[in-house]
Amino acid sequence: MLTPEQVKAYERDGFVLVPDVFSLREIEILLSHVTRDGRVTKHTGDMPDAAGRSSKLALWMDIRDDVFGAVSTSPRIVEPVRQLLGEDVYHWHSKVMLKEARVGGAWEWHQDYGYWYGDGALYPRLVSCMVALDPATKANGCLKVIPGSHLLGRFDHGRVGQQSGADQERVAAVIERLGVTYCEAPAGSALFFHGNTFHASEANLSERHRRAYICCYNALSNVPYGGKGHGRPDPIALAPDDAILGFTAGVAARPWPQ
Ligand SMILES: O=C(O)CCC(=O)C(=O)O
């Protein structure tokens, strides 16, 4: 669970970074599954940024009996999300963000609810948790956020590259008032952020990959209308706390990308 100070920070800023949520051994196991053939490879798609750089991700809405399912249902993520939303939640989707060294593209300024409004969610009662798989730094394109922007309400979003981005003039005005925080994050840390928190990340021109696993949840009171939305609105069966450590067998990390 989050401390009262962490909850207060989230309510004030729209995000909170929690260090050491997962051990380096757990992250090593997760990365070994990212880099071998399988689920990630099969689901990887590209959403190029405004400059045409490749921004790759692998996204799914179901929870399977694999290491990714173990993270998406980890009590270390789900309990804090329940705490932040003040009610039970369900899995919306999860995605591996594959920002490759030297060529990984940017993510334009947006609110996740800018995407998910169109999926029929009536309230922005969604929380994302970004788990750093590599150390995320300014140089390799860590997430940057506008603190306090979750209180602005939803902005209109349009096309920026192949992505959904908010009106750039309006975002510039917000940044002038609220500033920008670069969320440099050690591997194993978890960044919880609100569905309306403005966030973006820059291209990765460095020599180091910046990969992350993002799990997103919706409040059970906020199931989209008309059968729309992501994920099945069922309560989450929590994984045992040591579940990730059970996924080691025969898996060796390989250089990535192959
Ligand atoms: O991985 C990133 O840098 C950006 C992620 C993001 O913007 C999102 O998941 O909405």
The ligand as an SDF file (V2000), in Angstrom:
LIG
                    3D

 10  9  0  0  0  0  0  0  0  0999 V2000
    6.4400    4.9090  -22.9660 O   0  0  0  0  0  0  0  0  0  0  0  0
    6.3410    6.1220  -23.0400 C   0  0  0  0  0  0  0  0  0  0  0  0
    7.3110    6.8510  -23.0390 O   0  0  0  0  0  0  0  0  0  0  0  0
    5.0030    6.7980  -23.1570 C   0  0  0  0  0  0  0  0  0  0  0  0
    3.8710    5.9770  -22.6550 C   0  0  0  0  0  0  0  0  0  0  0  0
    2.5690    6.6620  -22.8310 C   0  0  0  0  0  0  0  0  0  0  0  0
    2.5060    7.7800  -23.1940 O   0  0  0  0  0  0  0  0  0  0  0  0
    1.3410    5.9780  -22.5390 C   0  0  0  0  0  0  0  0  0  0  0  0
    1.3780    4.7880  -22.2240 O   0  0  0  0  0  0  0  0  0  0  0  0
    0.2830    6.5800  -22.6260 O   0  0  0  0  0  0  0  0  0  0  0  0
  1  2  2  0
  2  3  1  0
  2  4  1  0
  4  5  1  0
  5  6  1  0
  6  7  2  0
  6  8  1  0
  8  9  2  0
  8 10  1  0
M  END
$$$$
